[in-house]
Amino acid sequence: MDLYNWNTIPEEVLSPLVSRQVIHTEHMTIARLRMKKGAIVPLHHHINEQVTMMQSGSARFELEGREIVVKGGDCLRIPPNAPHLVEAMEDSVATDLFSPPRADWIAGDDAYLRK
């Protein structure tokens, strides 16, 4: 058993509008992302299944040819390899779960987030 506390996990600034905290476990990656209004995570895809739990704010996702607005309290599942884009409609906090763990983040291959 492992116990984590977001207050003790360093926050990594990816751009002036996006920061994240990350926990990697044996079978998943858990990330808390803070996005300021107007932040964009450009179109990308990954082998991981993703579940986004919007804690506060709202974000517009482009996913599989559809636009979906996710608001505080909503959960969105993104299938593996599905291209998607995210735009923060207002200051937002989301927790993302990825399975399997994000090997690209572990290796530091996440330049698309740092634009």
N, C-alpha and C positions, 0 to 999 in steps of 0.2 A: 504494500500500500504506500502511495506517495501523496503528500499533502502539499498543495501549492497555494500561494496567496498573491493575487495580482499586485498588491502594494509592494512586494519585494522583487518583482520581475522587472528588469530594466526595459525602458521604453526606447525603441529604436526609431529615430526620425528618418523616414524614407524620402520625404520631400517637404516643402513648406506646408503642404496640406494633408499629409498622411503620416501617421506613426503607428507602430504596432508593438505588442508584447507577444512573445511566443513561448509555448511549452511543447517540447517534442517528447512523445512517449514511444514505447515499442511499436504500437500499432496505429498511432494517430498524431496529428499536429493540431494544437489548439492555439488560436491566435485571437487577440483582442485588438481590433483596429479602430483608431480614431481618425475620422475624416472630416475636414472642414468643408463647409458649403463650397461647391464647385470642384472638389477633388474628383479626379477621374483615374480609375484603374483601367488602362487601355485593354482593348480586345486581346484575350489570351485564352489558353486552354491548358489543362494538365490532366495527368492520368488519375488524379485523386477524385473520389467522390467528395463533394463539399456540402456542408450544411451551414447556412448563414443565419444566425439568430440576431435580429436587429434589437438592440437594447434601447436605443433612443435615436431620434431623428428619422430620416427617411433617405432612401437611395433608389435610383432608377437602374434596373438591370436590363441589358439587352441580352437575350438568351434564346437560342434556337428560333430566331426570326420574330421574337415577341419582346415587347417592353413590359416589364413588371415593376411596379413600385412597391418596395418593401418598407414598412413602417415599424416603429417601436412596438415590440411584442410579436412581430411576424417571424416565421422561420421559412427559409427557402432552401430546397434541395437542388443542387446542381449535379447532374450526372457526370461521370468520368468523360473526359475528352470533349465536353461541350464548350464551344467558344462562347465567351461571355465578356461583357464590358460593364463597368459600374460607375455611376456618377452620383455623388452625394448631393441631394437636393437641399439639405440643410446640415448644420453640424451634427454628426452622427457617431455613434459607438456601436460596433457590431462584434460579436464573437463568432469566429469561423472554426468549424471542425473539418479536418481533412483526414481521409483514410485512403490509402496508407499514408504514413508521414510524408511531408513535403521534402523529398530528397533534394530538390532544386534549392530550396531555402537553406537547408542544412549545408549544402555545398557553396552557398553564396551566389547562385546563378538566378538572381531575381531582379535583374536590371530593369525589367519592364515596370516594376513598382517604383523605381527611383527617378522617374522622369518628371 
